[in-house]
Amino acid sequence: MQFSEFDQFCSYMESFTNLEKKNNGYTVRLYRLDRMRALLDHIGNPERDFKAIHVAGSKGKGSTASFLAKGLTALGLKTGLYTSPHLSNYRERFTLAGTFFDDTELVTAANMLVRRLEGFHFEDEWGTAEPTAFELYTSFAFLLFSHTKCQWAIIETGLGGRLDATNTITPVASVITPIELEHTAILGNSIPLIAGEKAKIIKAGVPVFISRQREDARKVFVEEASVQQSRLYDLQVEVEALVTQTESDGQHVAITWKDGAVTRLLLAMRGEVQAENCALALLVLKTLGVYRQTVTEEALQTAKLPGRMELISTAPPIIIDGAHTVE
């Protein structure tokens, strides 16, 4: 099988089980990391070819991932960004910090994946089990970032964390945005249960960064970080004050850090929650040592994602937003 257009590859992907379009239950038969690990082993483990930051959470994870990717790119580090779902086109899921890959690169990576899939066979207790569409798209993202020589990649979870296909990477940092009641039929009907699913992206010895959280969620992350012997950085501790105001020219933000330093920004992405997302991204970049004040902060101010408090008309003013929680 050979593709000449990326859309052909996307159509082919629809022949596999797409758990984003139908809910077949949250079971280990459908969501299983051993199948995903076997798949990655079979195609050559492209996820090992770049440094990764893993982002989970109920809200703000796509925006936080975008801020992180912009910050790294500003330092001259080629950075892939994998997010989901997309608004209008699958190309939105696989970008260079928000900039689309050339279709030639997408098609090349798609054909590489299909060739490497030849001979892949996975047996579980129910018999032969094909990978899901999301597992294949995630594998494609890893292969694309590897093939195009990305030095870093920001990887957003698709659903939850514990059994998510992206939870096969060993990142240099795990990032968890605020937890709210969402996907309760799948992840659980309480904050601690949902937090428990997200907490499983925390890896042994890998630092974890969390947004300001409800106490019942924070407790879960603190406990998991302790079990994994991972240092936990809590935005609630690291930031003394966070002041923000939505204006016609964007989102004005003033972050007062615990050492008294103040960061002032004008973000292109509107919404009070973006102040929190941006502060979390800054904390990650500073701590990892991939931060130059002026360059990094200017880059974060330009970060955008379609459908996130996006102003599409000024006369009359029209804003579209794809939030899936009340907050």
C-alpha positions in Angstrom: 0.0 0.0 0.0 1.3 3.4 -1.0 -0.2 6.8 -0.4 0.3 9.9 -2.6 -1.8 12.2 -0.4 -2.1 12.6 3.3 -5.9 12.5 3.2 -5.6 9.0 1.7 -3.7 7.9 4.8 -6.4 9.5 7.1 -9.1 7.6 5.2 -7.2 4.4 5.7 -7.0 5.0 9.4 -10.8 5.1 9.5 -10.7 1.3 8.8 -9.4 0.8 12.3 -11.4 1.0 15.5 -11.8 4.7 16.3 -12.5 5.1 20.0 -12.9 8.9 19.6 -16.1 8.3 17.6 -17.7 5.4 19.4 -17.6 4.4 23.1 -17.1 0.7 23.4 -16.2 0.9 27.1 -13.0 1.6 29.0 -11.6 -1.9 29.0 -8.1 -3.4 28.8 -9.1 -5.1 25.6 -9.5 -1.8 23.9 -7.0 0.4 25.9 -3.9 -1.6 26.5 -0.3 -0.4 26.6 1.2 -3.8 25.9 -0.2 -3.7 22.4 1.0 -0.2 21.9 4.5 -1.1 23.2 4.6 -4.1 20.9 3.6 -1.8 18.0 6.3 0.7 18.8 8.9 -2.1 19.1 7.8 -3.4 15.7 8.2 0.0 13.9 11.6 0.7 15.5 10.8 2.7 18.6 10.8 6.2 17.1 9.6 7.6 20.4 13.1 7.3 21.7 14.6 9.7 19.1 13.6 13.0 20.8 13.2 14.5 24.2 9.5 14.5 25.2 7.3 16.4 27.6 4.1 14.6 28.5 0.9 16.6 29.2 -2.3 15.4 30.8 -5.2 17.1 32.5 -8.9 17.9 32.2 -8.6 21.4 30.8 -5.9 23.5 29.3 -3.6 20.7 28.3 -3.7 21.6 24.6 -2.9 25.3 25.3 -0.2 24.4 27.8 1.4 22.1 25.2 1.3 24.9 22.7 3.0 27.3 25.1 5.7 24.7 25.8 6.3 24.0 22.1 6.5 27.8 21.3 9.0 28.3 24.1 11.3 25.5 22.9 11.1 26.5 19.3 12.1 30.0 20.2 15.5 28.6 21.4 16.2 27.1 18.1 15.0 23.6 19.2 13.0 21.8 16.5 9.9 20.8 18.4 7.0 18.5 17.4 3.6 19.1 18.9 1.0 16.2 19.1 -2.5 17.2 20.3 -6.0 15.9 19.9 -8.7 16.2 18.8 -8.5 18.4 15.8 -10.9 21.2 14.8 -11.2 20.7 11.0 -8.2 18.8 9.7 -6.1 15.9 11.0 -3.0 18.0 10.1 -3.7 20.1 13.2 -2.7 17.1 15.4 0.9 16.9 14.1 2.7 20.2 13.9 5.9 22.0 14.5 4.8 24.2 17.4 1.6 25.0 15.6 3.0 25.2 12.1 1.8 22.5 9.7 4.3 20.0 8.3 4.7 20.0 4.6 2.4 17.4 3.0 5.5 15.7 1.5 6.8 15.0 4.9 3.4 13.8 6.2 3.0 11.4 3.2 6.6 10.1 3.6 6.0 9.3 7.3 2.6 7.7 6.5 4.2 5.4 3.9 7.0 4.6 6.3 4.5 3.6 9.0 2.4 1.4 6.7 5.6 -0.4 5.4 6.8 -1.0 9.0 3.4 -2.3 10.0 3.7 -5.2 7.7 4.0 -8.4 9.7 2.7 -6.8 12.9 0.7 -9.3 14.9 -0.6 -9.0 18.4 -2.4 -11.8 20.3 -4.2 -11.2 23.5 -6.5 -13.4 25.6 -9.3 -12.7 23.2 -7.4 -13.6 20.0 -5.8 -11.3 17.4 -6.1 -7.6 18.3 -5.6 -4.9 15.8 -4.3 -1.5 17.0 -6.8 1.3 17.3 -6.8 4.4 15.1 -5.5 6.5 18.0 -2.6 4.1 18.6 -1.7 4.3 14.9 -2.0 8.1 14.8 0.2 8.2 18.0 2.7 5.9 16.3 2.6 8.1 13.2 3.3 11.2 15.3 6.4 9.6 16.9 7.6 8.4 13.5 7.0 11.8 11.9 8.9 13.6 14.7 11.8 11.1 14.4 12.0 11.2 10.6 12.0 15.0 10.5 14.7 15.2 13.2 12.7 16.9 15.9 14.9 17.4 19.0 11.9 17.8 21.3 8.2 16.8 21.2 5.3 17.9 23.3 2.9 15.0 23.6 -0.7 15.5 24.8 -2.7 12.6 26.2 -5.8 11.6 24.3 -7.9 10.4 27.2 -7.0 10.0 30.8 -3.4 8.9 31.1 -3.0 5.4 32.6 -4.1 3.5 29.5 -3.5 6.2 26.9 -1.4 5.2 23.9 0.9 8.2 24.6 1.8 6.7 28.0 4.4 4.6 26.3 7.0 7.4 26.3 9.6 8.1 28.9 9.5 11.9 29.1 11.9 14.4 30.6 8.9 15.9 32.4 5.3 15.1 33.1 2.8 18.0 33.2 -0.7 17.9 34.7 -3.2 20.7 34.2 -6.3 21.2 36.3 -8.6 18.3 37.0 -12.3 18.6 36.6 -15.2 16.2 36.3 -15.0 15.1 32.6 -15.5 11.8 30.7 -17.0 10.5 34.0 -18.5 7.4 32.3 -14.9 6.3 31.4 -12.5 7.9 33.9 -14.6 7.8 37.0 -17.3 9.9 38.7 -15.1 11.7 41.2 -12.2 14.0 41.2 -9.8 11.5 43.0 -10.7 8.8 40.5 -10.1 11.0 37.5 -6.9 12.4 39.1 -5.8 8.8 39.6 -6.0 8.1 35.9 -4.0 11.2 35.0 -1.4 10.6 37.8 -0.3 7.4 36.0 1.7 9.5 33.5 4.2 10.2 36.3 7.3 8.1 35.7 9.9 7.0 38.1 12.4 9.7 38.8 10.9 12.1 36.2 9.9 15.5 37.5 6.2 16.3 37.5 4.7 19.8 37.3 1.1 20.4 38.3 -1.3 23.4 38.0 -3.1 24.7 41.0 -5.4 21.9 41.8 -8.4 21.1 44.1 -7.0 19.5 47.2 -8.5 16.1 46.6 -6.7 16.0 43.2 -3.5 17.5 44.5 -3.3 14.8 47.2 -3.4 12.1 44.5 -0.5 13.6 42.6 1.6 14.2 45.7 1.1 10.5 46.6 2.0 9.2 43.2 5.0 11.4 42.9 6.2 10.0 46.2 5.7 6.4 45.1 7.6 7.1 41.9 10.3 9.2 43.7 9.6 12.0 41.3 10.2 15.6 42.3 6.9 17.5 42.3 6.7 21.2 41.3 3.4 22.7 42.3 2.3 26.0 40.7 0.4 26.8 43.8 3.7 26.9 45.7 5.9 28.4 43.0 3.6 31.4 42.2 2.7 34.0 44.9 0.1 35.8 42.8 -1.5 35.5 39.3 -3.4 38.5 38.0 -5.0 38.5 34.6 -7.5 40.6 32.6 -9.1 40.0 29.2 -8.8 43.0 26.9 -9.5 43.7 23.2 -5.8 43.3 22.4 -5.4 39.9 24.2 -5.0 38.4 27.7 -2.9 40.6 30.1 -1.0 38.5 32.6 1.1 39.3 35.6 2.8 36.4 37.4 4.5 37.0 40.7 6.9 34.1 41.5 7.8 33.0 45.0 11.2 34.7 44.8 9.4 38.1 44.1 10.2 38.3 40.4 7.3 39.4 38.2 6.6 38.3 34.7 4.3 40.5 32.6 2.8 39.1 29.3 0.2 39.9 26.7 -1.0 36.6 25.4 -2.7 36.1 22.0 -4.8 33.3 23.5 -7.6 34.9 25.5 -9.3 33.6 28.7 -8.3 33.7 32.3 -7.3 30.1 32.3 -4.6 30.9 29.8 -2.7 32.8 32.5 -2.5 29.6 34.5 -1.5 27.5 31.5 1.2 30.0 30.5 2.6 30.2 34.1 2.7 26.4 34.2 4.6 26.2 30.9 7.1 28.9 32.1 7.7 26.9 35.3 8.5 23.8 33.3 10.8 25.6 30.8 12.6 27.4 33.6 13.1 24.3 35.7 14.4 22.2 32.7 16.9 25.0 31.8 15.4 25.7 28.4 14.5 29.3 29.0 15.9 32.7 28.0 13.7 35.4 29.5 13.1 37.8 26.6 13.1 35.2 23.8 10.9 32.7 25.7 8.4 35.2 26.9 8.0 36.8 23.5 7.4 33.4 22.0 4.7 32.4 24.5 2.8 35.6 23.7 2.4 34.4 20.1 1.0 30.9 21.0 -2.4 30.1 19.5 -4.7 27.2 19.1 -7.8 27.1 16.9 -11.0 27.1 18.8 -9.6 28.4 22.1 -11.4 31.6 22.8 -10.6 32.5 19.2 -11.8 35.9 18.0 -13.0 35.3 14.4 -14.8 38.6 13.9 -14.7 42.0 15.4 -17.8 43.5 13.8 -19.8 42.0 15.2 -17.5 40.5 17.8 -17.6 36.6 17.5 -15.6 34.3 19.7 -15.5 30.5 19.3 -14.3 28.2 22.1 -14.2 24.4 22.3 -14.1 24.0 26.1 -15.6 20.8 27.4 -15.8 21.8 31.0 -17.8 24.6 32.6 -14.6 26.2 33.9 
